[in-house]
Amino acid sequence: MSNKTTLALIGIAFLAGGAVAWQMHSRREVSRASAAVTVTAPQPAAMPEEPKDRAAAELSEPARPSPDGARQPVDRKKAAVVADAASPLRTGETWQYSANVSKLSNVANLRLKVAEKRNFLGKSAWHLQAFAHTENPLRMMFALDDQFDSYSDAGTLVSMQYEMHLNEKGQTVDSVQRMSPAVREPAPPNATAARVLPGTRDPLGMMQYLRTVDWTKTPEVRSPVYDGHKLYDVHARLEARGEPVTVPAGNFSTLKIELRVLDNGAEMKDAHFILYLSNTDARLPVLLEAVMPFATARVELVKAE
């Protein structure tokens, strides 16, 4: 297996925990340009109506440019389901993971953190973080030290700002993207304005959002997810309840969640993702499996704090 393939799998396993195949294809260079405007890729497939007993905010985007520059109308979309008042998110929560690819064990260590709940742009938001580092012997060939930050609405986990601070093989790239469904909203200094669909989440927000879903009442949820490069449509469906899982952190009874990733309306067939959440009120992310035609990646919980 090539270094590039191995690192791609690590990236997939890591960010697919937020339901996105981030490095399924070759990573594109992130521009450092300040206040540049980007337009997300094609609109995902239509999402089903939210349950009537859930509150949802109505948002709209007047129009967005098509690739040829023409203005295209955009239908109104409901924002994502508001998280339950008894949200399992807690300030300071930290999870440590090891990434294994096929017969290679602990090729990377990963850490997810709910850093704080704070005011962001005048709204209550969760500051979510993720850190990824390669381990030897892979590190001797490919040193990776990446950090991701998400500022997501406290009620819906819809993304407000997504940051990627990448340090790979000694090369650093910093990207700060302010999410905005409003076409004419100016980009802030030292950031990129990412034009997204209402209700769009980033990978970290999507991961935490799945913890807030009451899977006894809602067996399937869908959401547009922007990974910093491209817009996807992610479907998460409950496949089994009480699934036994053993990871370094211990033995767990879990909720088995199948993650389907659609790109421009077509499901990505060359990868299959399964997320296991503990079958408790906390719904801890215990295990993520990414099954490829040529390898299987597992991201296993080592420690929860």
LINBELFEN-V645530 format. One line per field, one symbol per residue. phi: phi as a letter, one per 40 degrees, with the letter a starting at -180 (. if undefined). psi: psi as a letter, one per 40 degrees, with the letter a starting at -180 (. if undefined). Layout:
phi=???
psi=???
This chain:
phi=.cdcccccccccccccdbgbccbcbdccccccdcgcbbbccdccccccccdccbcaccbabdaaccdcgccbcbccbcccdccddcdccbdgdbbbbbbbbfcccfcabbbbaccabacbfgbcaccbbabbbcbccccccacbbbbbbbbbdccbgccbabbbbbbbfgbbbbbbbccaccccccccdfabcccbcdgcbcdcccdcdcccccccbbcabbacbbcgbacbbbbbbcbabgccbbbdchbbcbccbcbbbbbfgbccccabbbbbbdcbccfcccabbbbbcbabbbbbcbabb
psi=hiddddddddddddeedefhgdfdihhihhiehhfihihiaihiiiiiiiideihhhhiihdiiiideeihhihiiiiiihhiidfhehhhehhhhiihhhbehifeiiihihgdihihhfeihihhiiihhhiiieddddghhgihhhhhihddeehhdhhhhghhhfehihhhhhhhhehdehiiiifihhhhiihehiidddddddddehgeddgehiiihhheedihihhhhhhdihehhhhideahihihhhhhhhhhfehhheeihhhhhihfiddfhhdihhhhideihhhhhhdhh.
